[in-house]
Amino acid sequence: MNNTKKKSPISWVPTAYFAMGLPFVVLNMVTVLMFKGLEVDDKLITFWTSLILLPWTLKPLWSPFLELFRTKKFFVIVTQLITGVTFGLVAFALNLSHFFSISIALLAIVAFSGATHDIACDGVYMSELSNEDQAKFIGWQGAFYNIAKILATGGLVYLAGYFIELNADAGLLTANKRAWMIILLILSVTMILLGIYHLFALPSTQSASSRKRLRSNKEVMKELGQVLMDFFRKTHITYYICFIILYRFAEGFVMKIVPLFLKADREMGGLGLNEKEIGLYYGTYGAAAFVLGSLLAGYYIARRGLKKTIFSLCCIFNLPFMVYALFAYFQPESGWIICSGIVFEYFGYGFGFVGLTLFMMQQVAAGPHQMAHYAFASGIMNLGVMIPGMISGFLSDWLGYAQYFIVV
């Protein structure tokens, strides 16, 4: 047991949080482009790729029950392996006649596994590290979560574009199937290897004897009910919930449509970019701008305080979405103009997102159940993105890209 305590956090914190970020980003953004290339209707893509993210909203409801069965390390490893195997199954499902419905069902399993992994991984981080080490490695945690985002939306999408070009002689649809099968198999192998690595690298000081002292199922249910009641009894909680939902509401409409808009043919009102260009502009430069914006926002808030900056942060978060209305109206052909607009939007996104995170931590989650209440607030926040995302495809098809982005 002493050996597990001596494991350096640097040997597992980066890889664990990389494994946390990868499934969420793939389901939230990469699958949109994959299904678009496989000629699935926009309405179906936006609805189902939004709905399958529901486990990240509901995860606080089952998080207290995990420790009743096995250790947090066990759930981290098992969920990584399940996610890896399921990505592999999705790869082979792409050749089936009803590939979309089968793929969505399998990706829903990935979503539940990924949300459970988040709970267990955060649990390991908080239980295995001292307060000093938690503060010391929080930067590594965030950095590698965002590296997963850049790798998925940038590297993997770019790689998919490369394989599509490589198989172009087989026809566009076949080329897309082959390319995305390779990408999904890369994801599968990556998650399985991470699971095997964490079997040895991840610490766990929770023993079988300690689990015997854990609460019963009934006690957990009672405590969960009390924590929920305390959350909804908070002063101004109705206003807080409305603020959290509306802060990212416009983003929910934009998030799923932007990749579809970037890829759509110019005759359809899109920009006609290929996967390599989207991966470079949207996934690499855009994601890097998001990280830079997040870092600078931290200093901005620290200097002026959250109360004085929250309105400006909300504006900085939402106003850059107007870039896509301009893109849809003028349909620029210059890669530099398109890339600059995407970088501008992503920088504002990262800068403003920090404000909502701190608002939930300092205003909504303050009190005796801070961690649980922050989880509830995060779930509500995700709901505010998921619901508009589900209907965004129907609205964009009805209005057209130009009118849609103006309305948003």
Contacts in CASP RR format, 6 or more apart in sequence:
PFRMAT RR
TARGET T0000
AUTHOR 0000-0000-0000
METHOD contacts of the structure
MODEL  1
MNNTKKKSPISWVPTAYFAMGLPFVVLNMVTVLMFKGLEVDDKLITFWTS
LILLPWTLKPLWSPFLELFRTKKFFVIVTQLITGVTFGLVAFALNLSHFF
SISIALLAIVAFSGATHDIACDGVYMSELSNEDQAKFIGWQGAFYNIAKI
LATGGLVYLAGYFIELNADAGLLTANKRAWMIILLILSVTMILLGIYHLF
ALPSTQSASSRKRLRSNKEVMKELGQVLMDFFRKTHITYYICFIILYRFA
EGFVMKIVPLFLKADREMGGLGLNEKEIGLYYGTYGAAAFVLGSLLAGYY
IARRGLKKTIFSLCCIFNLPFMVYALFAYFQPESGWIICSGIVFEYFGYG
FGFVGLTLFMMQQVAAGPHQMAHYAFASGIMNLGVMIPGMISGFLSDWLG
YAQYFIVV
1 205 0 8 1.000
1 207 0 8 1.000
4 203 0 8 1.000
4 204 0 8 1.000
4 205 0 8 1.000
5 203 0 8 1.000
5 205 0 8 1.000
7 201 0 8 1.000
7 202 0 8 1.000
7 203 0 8 1.000
9 128 0 8 1.000
9 129 0 8 1.000
9 133 0 8 1.000
9 136 0 8 1.000
9 137 0 8 1.000
9 140 0 8 1.000
10 137 0 8 1.000
10 140 0 8 1.000
11 201 0 8 1.000
12 198 0 8 1.000
12 201 0 8 1.000
12 202 0 8 1.000
12 203 0 8 1.000
13 125 0 8 1.000
13 137 0 8 1.000
13 140 0 8 1.000
13 141 0 8 1.000
13 144 0 8 1.000
14 140 0 8 1.000
14 141 0 8 1.000
14 143 0 8 1.000
14 144 0 8 1.000
15 144 0 8 1.000
15 194 0 8 1.000
15 197 0 8 1.000
15 198 0 8 1.000
15 201 0 8 1.000
16 76 0 8 1.000
16 121 0 8 1.000
16 124 0 8 1.000
16 125 0 8 1.000
16 198 0 8 1.000
16 202 0 8 1.000
17 121 0 8 1.000
17 140 0 8 1.000
17 141 0 8 1.000
17 142 0 8 1.000
17 144 0 8 1.000
17 145 0 8 1.000
17 148 0 8 1.000
18 144 0 8 1.000
18 145 0 8 1.000
18 147 0 8 1.000
18 148 0 8 1.000
18 194 0 8 1.000
19 80 0 8 1.000
19 117 0 8 1.000
19 121 0 8 1.000
19 148 0 8 1.000
19 191 0 8 1.000
19 194 0 8 1.000
19 195 0 8 1.000
19 198 0 8 1.000
20 114 0 8 1.000
20 117 0 8 1.000
20 118 0 8 1.000
20 121 0 8 1.000
20 145 0 8 1.000
20 148 0 8 1.000
21 145 0 8 1.000
21 148 0 8 1.000
21 149 0 8 1.000
22 148 0 8 1.000
22 151 0 8 1.000
22 152 0 8 1.000
22 187 0 8 1.000
22 190 0 8 1.000
22 191 0 8 1.000
23 83 0 8 1.000
23 110 0 8 1.000
23 111 0 8 1.000
23 113 0 8 1.000
23 114 0 8 1.000
23 117 0 8 1.000
23 191 0 8 1.000
24 53 0 8 1.000
24 56 0 8 1.000
24 114 0 8 1.000
25 148 0 8 1.000
25 149 0 8 1.000
25 152 0 8 1.000
25 153 0 8 1.000
26 87 0 8 1.000
26 110 0 8 1.000
26 152 0 8 1.000
26 156 0 8 1.000
26 187 0 8 1.000
27 49 0 8 1.000
27 52 0 8 1.000
27 53 0 8 1.000
27 107 0 8 1.000
27 110 0 8 1.000
27 111 0 8 1.000
28 49 0 8 1.000
28 53 0 8 1.000
28 255 0 8 1.000
29 152 0 8 1.000
29 153 0 8 1.000
29 255 0 8 1.000
29 259 0 8 1.000
30 152 0 8 1.000
30 153 0 8 1.000
30 156 0 8 1.000
30 157 0 8 1.000
30 183 0 8 1.000
31 49 0 8 1.000
31 107 0 8 1.000
32 45 0 8 1.000
32 46 0 8 1.000
32 49 0 8 1.000
32 256 0 8 1.000
32 259 0 8 1.000
32 260 0 8 1.000
33 157 0 8 1.000
33 160 0 8 1.000
33 259 0 8 1.000
33 263 0 8 1.000
33 275 0 8 1.000
33 278 0 8 1.000
34 160 0 8 1.000
34 176 0 8 1.000
34 180 0 8 1.000
34 183 0 8 1.000
35 44 0 8 1.000
35 45 0 8 1.000
35 49 0 8 1.000
35 100 0 8 1.000
35 103 0 8 1.000
36 42 0 8 1.000
36 45 0 8 1.000
36 259 0 8 1.000
36 260 0 8 1.000
36 263 0 8 1.000
37 172 0 8 1.000
37 173 0 8 1.000
37 176 0 8 1.000
37 180 0 8 1.000
37 263 0 8 1.000
38 94 0 8 1.000
38 99 0 8 1.000
38 100 0 8 1.000
38 173 0 8 1.000
38 176 0 8 1.000
38 177 0 8 1.000
38 180 0 8 1.000
39 173 0 8 1.000
40 100 0 8 1.000
42 257 0 8 1.000
42 260 0 8 1.000
42 393 0 8 1.000
42 396 0 8 1.000
42 397 0 8 1.000
43 393 0 8 1.000
43 394 0 8 1.000
43 397 0 8 1.000
44 100 0 8 1.000
45 256 0 8 1.000
45 260 0 8 1.000
45 393 0 8 1.000
46 256 0 8 1.000
46 257 0 8 1.000
46 260 0 8 1.000
46 389 0 8 1.000
46 390 0 8 1.000
46 391 0 8 1.000
46 392 0 8 1.000
46 393 0 8 1.000
46 394 0 8 1.000
46 396 0 8 1.000
47 389 0 8 1.000
47 390 0 8 1.000
47 391 0 8 1.000
47 393 0 8 1.000
47 394 0 8 1.000
48 100 0 8 1.000
48 104 0 8 1.000
49 107 0 8 1.000
49 256 0 8 1.000
50 256 0 8 1.000
50 386 0 8 1.000
50 387 0 8 1.000
50 389 0 8 1.000
50 390 0 8 1.000
50 392 0 8 1.000
51 386 0 8 1.000
51 390 0 8 1.000
52 104 0 8 1.000
52 107 0 8 1.000
52 108 0 8 1.000
52 111 0 8 1.000
53 111 0 8 1.000
53 382 0 8 1.000
53 386 0 8 1.000
54 111 0 8 1.000
54 386 0 8 1.000
55 108 0 8 1.000
55 111 0 8 1.000
55 112 0 8 1.000
55 114 0 8 1.000
55 115 0 8 1.000
55 116 0 8 1.000
56 111 0 8 1.000
56 114 0 8 1.000
56 115 0 8 1.000
56 118 0 8 1.000
56 379 0 8 1.000
56 382 0 8 1.000
57 379 0 8 1.000
57 380 0 8 1.000
57 382 0 8 1.000
57 383 0 8 1.000
57 386 0 8 1.000
58 115 0 8 1.000
58 379 0 8 1.000
59 115 0 8 1.000
59 116 0 8 1.000
59 118 0 8 1.000
59 119 0 8 1.000
59 375 0 8 1.000
59 379 0 8 1.000
60 372 0 8 1.000
60 375 0 8 1.000
60 376 0 8 1.000
60 378 0 8 1.000
60 379 0 8 1.000
61 224 0 8 1.000
62 116 0 8 1.000
62 119 0 8 1.000
63 119 0 8 1.000
63 375 0 8 1.000
64 220 0 8 1.000
64 223 0 8 1.000
64 224 0 8 1.000
65 217 0 8 1.000
65 220 0 8 1.000
66 72 0 8 1.000
66 75 0 8 1.000
66 116 0 8 1.000
66 119 0 8 1.000
66 120 0 8 1.000
67 206 0 8 1.000
67 211 0 8 1.000
67 214 0 8 1.000
68 214 0 8 1.000
68 215 0 8 1.000
68 216 0 8 1.000
68 217 0 8 1.000
68 220 0 8 1.000
71 204 0 8 1.000
71 206 0 8 1.000
71 211 0 8 1.000
72 120 0 8 1.000
72 121 0 8 1.000
72 123 0 8 1.000
72 124 0 8 1.000
72 127 0 8 1.000
72 204 0 8 1.000
72 206 0 8 1.000
73 120 0 8 1.000
73 124 0 8 1.000
73 198 0 8 1.000
73 202 0 8 1.000
73 203 0 8 1.000
73 204 0 8 1.000
73 206 0 8 1.000
74 120 0 8 1.000
74 204 0 8 1.000
75 116 0 8 1.000
75 117 0 8 1.000
75 119 0 8 1.000
75 120 0 8 1.000
76 117 0 8 1.000
76 120 0 8 1.000
76 121 0 8 1.000
76 124 0 8 1.000
76 195 0 8 1.000
76 198 0 8 1.000
76 202 0 8 1.000
77 195 0 8 1.000
77 198 0 8 1.000
77 199 0 8 1.000
77 202 0 8 1.000
79 113 0 8 1.000
79 114 0 8 1.000
79 116 0 8 1.000
79 117 0 8 1.000
79 120 0 8 1.000
80 117 0 8 1.000
80 191 0 8 1.000
80 192 0 8 1.000
80 194 0 8 1.000
80 195 0 8 1.000
80 198 0 8 1.000
81 191 0 8 1.000
81 192 0 8 1.000
81 195 0 8 1.000
81 196 0 8 1.000
82 109 0 8 1.000
82 110 0 8 1.000
82 113 0 8 1.000
83 110 0 8 1.000
83 113 0 8 1.000
83 114 0 8 1.000
83 117 0 8 1.000
83 191 0 8 1.000
84 187 0 8 1.000
84 188 0 8 1.000
84 189 0 8 1.000
84 190 0 8 1.000
84 191 0 8 1.000
84 192 0 8 1.000
85 188 0 8 1.000
85 192 0 8 1.000
86 106 0 8 1.000
86 107 0 8 1.000
86 109 0 8 1.000
86 110 0 8 1.000
86 113 0 8 1.000
86 188 0 8 1.000
87 110 0 8 1.000
87 184 0 8 1.000
87 185 0 8 1.000
87 187 0 8 1.000
87 188 0 8 1.000
87 191 0 8 1.000
88 184 0 8 1.000
88 185 0 8 1.000
88 187 0 8 1.000
88 188 0 8 1.000
89 106 0 8 1.000
90 103 0 8 1.000
90 106 0 8 1.000
90 107 0 8 1.000
90 110 0 8 1.000
90 184 0 8 1.000
91 180 0 8 1.000
91 181 0 8 1.000
91 182 0 8 1.000
91 184 0 8 1.000
91 185 0 8 1.000
91 188 0 8 1.000
92 181 0 8 1.000
93 99 0 8 1.000
93 102 0 8 1.000
93 103 0 8 1.000
93 106 0 8 1.000
94 103 0 8 1.000
94 177 0 8 1.000
94 180 0 8 1.000
94 181 0 8 1.000
94 184 0 8 1.000
95 177 0 8 1.000
95 181 0 8 1.000
96 102 0 8 1.000
124 202 0 8 1.000
124 203 0 8 1.000
124 204 0 8 1.000
125 134 0 8 1.000
125 141 0 8 1.000
126 134 0 8 1.000
126 371 0 8 1.000
127 205 0 8 1.000
127 206 0 8 1.000
128 203 0 8 1.000
128 204 0 8 1.000
128 205 0 8 1.000
129 137 0 8 1.000
146 287 0 8 1.000
146 290 0 8 1.000
146 291 0 8 1.000
149 283 0 8 1.000
149 287 0 8 1.000
149 290 0 8 1.000
150 283 0 8 1.000
150 284 0 8 1.000
150 287 0 8 1.000
150 288 0 8 1.000
153 279 0 8 1.000
153 282 0 8 1.000
153 283 0 8 1.000
153 284 0 8 1.000
153 287 0 8 1.000
154 279 0 8 1.000
154 280 0 8 1.000
154 282 0 8 1.000
154 283 0 8 1.000
154 284 0 8 1.000
154 287 0 8 1.000
155 279 0 8 1.000
155 283 0 8 1.000
155 284 0 8 1.000
156 183 0 8 1.000
156 186 0 8 1.000
156 187 0 8 1.000
157 275 0 8 1.000
157 276 0 8 1.000
157 278 0 8 1.000
157 279 0 8 1.000
157 282 0 8 1.000
157 283 0 8 1.000
158 275 0 8 1.000
158 276 0 8 1.000
158 279 0 8 1.000
158 280 0 8 1.000
158 284 0 8 1.000
159 182 0 8 1.000
159 183 0 8 1.000
159 186 0 8 1.000
160 179 0 8 1.000
160 180 0 8 1.000
160 182 0 8 1.000
160 183 0 8 1.000
160 275 0 8 1.000
161 179 0 8 1.000
161 274 0 8 1.000
161 275 0 8 1.000
161 276 0 8 1.000
162 179 0 8 1.000
162 276 0 8 1.000
163 175 0 8 1.000
163 178 0 8 1.000
163 179 0 8 1.000
163 182 0 8 1.000
163 183 0 8 1.000
164 172 0 8 1.000
164 175 0 8 1.000
164 176 0 8 1.000
164 179 0 8 1.000
164 274 0 8 1.000
164 275 0 8 1.000
165 175 0 8 1.000
165 274 0 8 1.000
165 276 0 8 1.000
166 175 0 8 1.000
166 179 0 8 1.000
167 174 0 8 1.000
167 175 0 8 1.000
167 178 0 8 1.000
167 179 0 8 1.000
168 175 0 8 1.000
170 178 0 8 1.000
179 275 0 8 1.000
215 223 0 8 1.000
227 369 0 8 1.000
227 372 0 8 1.000
227 373 0 8 1.000
228 376 0 8 1.000
230 368 0 8 1.000
230 369 0 8 1.000
230 373 0 8 1.000
231 237 0 8 1.000
231 369 0 8 1.000
231 372 0 8 1.000
231 373 0 8 1.000
231 376 0 8 1.000
234 240 0 8 1.000
234 364 0 8 1.000
234 373 0 8 1.000
237 364 0 8 1.000
240 363 0 8 1.000
240 364 0 8 1.000
240 377 0 8 1.000
241 380 0 8 1.000
243 359 0 8 1.000
244 356 0 8 1.000
244 359 0 8 1.000
244 360 0 8 1.000
244 364 0 8 1.000
244 377 0 8 1.000
244 380 0 8 1.000
244 381 0 8 1.000
244 384 0 8 1.000
245 380 0 8 1.000
245 381 0 8 1.000
245 383 0 8 1.000
245 384 0 8 1.000
247 314 0 8 1.000
247 317 0 8 1.000
247 356 0 8 1.000
247 381 0 8 1.000
248 317 0 8 1.000
248 356 0 8 1.000
248 381 0 8 1.000
248 384 0 8 1.000
248 385 0 8 1.000
249 384 0 8 1.000
249 385 0 8 1.000
249 388 0 8 1.000
250 318 0 8 1.000
250 321 0 8 1.000
250 388 0 8 1.000
250 408 0 8 1.000
251 317 0 8 1.000
251 318 0 8 1.000
251 321 0 8 1.000
251 349 0 8 1.000
251 385 0 8 1.000
252 384 0 8 1.000
252 385 0 8 1.000
252 386 0 8 1.000
252 388 0 8 1.000
252 389 0 8 1.000
252 392 0 8 1.000
253 388 0 8 1.000
253 389 0 8 1.000
253 392 0 8 1.000
253 395 0 8 1.000
253 408 0 8 1.000
254 321 0 8 1.000
254 324 0 8 1.000
254 392 0 8 1.000
254 405 0 8 1.000
254 408 0 8 1.000
255 385 0 8 1.000
255 389 0 8 1.000
255 392 0 8 1.000
256 389 0 8 1.000
256 392 0 8 1.000
256 393 0 8 1.000
257 392 0 8 1.000
257 393 0 8 1.000
257 396 0 8 1.000
257 401 0 8 1.000
257 404 0 8 1.000
257 405 0 8 1.000
258 282 0 8 1.000
258 324 0 8 1.000
259 278 0 8 1.000
259 282 0 8 1.000
260 393 0 8 1.000
260 396 0 8 1.000
261 269 0 8 1.000
261 270 0 8 1.000
261 271 0 8 1.000
261 324 0 8 1.000
261 327 0 8 1.000
261 328 0 8 1.000
261 396 0 8 1.000
261 401 0 8 1.000
261 405 0 8 1.000
262 270 0 8 1.000
262 271 0 8 1.000
262 272 0 8 1.000
262 273 0 8 1.000
262 277 0 8 1.000
262 278 0 8 1.000
262 281 0 8 1.000
262 282 0 8 1.000
262 338 0 8 1.000
263 270 0 8 1.000
263 271 0 8 1.000
263 272 0 8 1.000
263 273 0 8 1.000
263 274 0 8 1.000
263 275 0 8 1.000
263 278 0 8 1.000
264 270 0 8 1.000
264 271 0 8 1.000
264 272 0 8 1.000
264 401 0 8 1.000
265 272 0 8 1.000
266 272 0 8 1.000
266 331 0 8 1.000
268 401 0 8 1.000
269 328 0 8 1.000
269 331 0 8 1.000
269 400 0 8 1.000
269 401 0 8 1.000
269 402 0 8 1.000
270 328 0 8 1.000
270 331 0 8 1.000
270 401 0 8 1.000
271 327 0 8 1.000
271 331 0 8 1.000
271 332 0 8 1.000
271 338 0 8 1.000
273 281 0 8 1.000
273 338 0 8 1.000
277 335 0 8 1.000
280 339 0 8 1.000
281 335 0 8 1.000
281 338 0 8 1.000
281 339 0 8 1.000
281 342 0 8 1.000
281 343 0 8 1.000
282 342 0 8 1.000
285 339 0 8 1.000
285 342 0 8 1.000
285 343 0 8 1.000
285 346 0 8 1.000
286 342 0 8 1.000
286 343 0 8 1.000
286 346 0 8 1.000
286 347 0 8 1.000
287 346 0 8 1.000
289 343 0 8 1.000
289 344 0 8 1.000
289 346 0 8 1.000
289 347 0 8 1.000
289 348 0 8 1.000
289 350 0 8 1.000
290 346 0 8 1.000
290 347 0 8 1.000
290 349 0 8 1.000
290 350 0 8 1.000
290 353 0 8 1.000
291 350 0 8 1.000
292 347 0 8 1.000
293 347 0 8 1.000
293 348 0 8 1.000
293 350 0 8 1.000
293 351 0 8 1.000
293 352 0 8 1.000
293 354 0 8 1.000
294 350 0 8 1.000
294 351 0 8 1.000
294 353 0 8 1.000
294 354 0 8 1.000
296 351 0 8 1.000
297 313 0 8 1.000
297 350 0 8 1.000
297 351 0 8 1.000
297 352 0 8 1.000
297 353 0 8 1.000
297 354 0 8 1.000
297 355 0 8 1.000
298 354 0 8 1.000
300 309 0 8 1.000
300 351 0 8 1.000
301 309 0 8 1.000
301 313 0 8 1.000
301 354 0 8 1.000
301 355 0 8 1.000
301 358 0 8 1.000
306 355 0 8 1.000
306 358 0 8 1.000
306 359 0 8 1.000
306 362 0 8 1.000
309 355 0 8 1.000
310 355 0 8 1.000
310 359 0 8 1.000
313 351 0 8 1.000
313 352 0 8 1.000
313 354 0 8 1.000
313 355 0 8 1.000
313 356 0 8 1.000
314 352 0 8 1.000
316 348 0 8 1.000
316 351 0 8 1.000
316 352 0 8 1.000
317 348 0 8 1.000
317 349 0 8 1.000
317 350 0 8 1.000
317 351 0 8 1.000
317 352 0 8 1.000
317 353 0 8 1.000
317 355 0 8 1.000
317 356 0 8 1.000
320 344 0 8 1.000
320 345 0 8 1.000
320 347 0 8 1.000
320 348 0 8 1.000
320 349 0 8 1.000
321 345 0 8 1.000
321 405 0 8 1.000
321 408 0 8 1.000
322 405 0 8 1.000
323 341 0 8 1.000
323 342 0 8 1.000
323 344 0 8 1.000
323 345 0 8 1.000
324 345 0 8 1.000
324 405 0 8 1.000
325 402 0 8 1.000
325 405 0 8 1.000
325 406 0 8 1.000
325 408 0 8 1.000
327 338 0 8 1.000
327 341 0 8 1.000
327 405 0 8 1.000
328 401 0 8 1.000
328 402 0 8 1.000
328 404 0 8 1.000
328 405 0 8 1.000
328 406 0 8 1.000
329 402 0 8 1.000
332 338 0 8 1.000
356 381 0 8 1.000
360 374 0 8 1.000
360 377 0 8 1.000
360 378 0 8 1.000
360 381 0 8 1.000
361 370 0 8 1.000
361 374 0 8 1.000
364 373 0 8 1.000
364 374 0 8 1.000
364 377 0 8 1.000
365 371 0 8 1.000
365 373 0 8 1.000
365 374 0 8 1.000
365 377 0 8 1.000
367 373 0 8 1.000
395 404 0 8 1.000
395 407 0 8 1.000
396 404 0 8 1.000
399 407 0 8 1.000
END
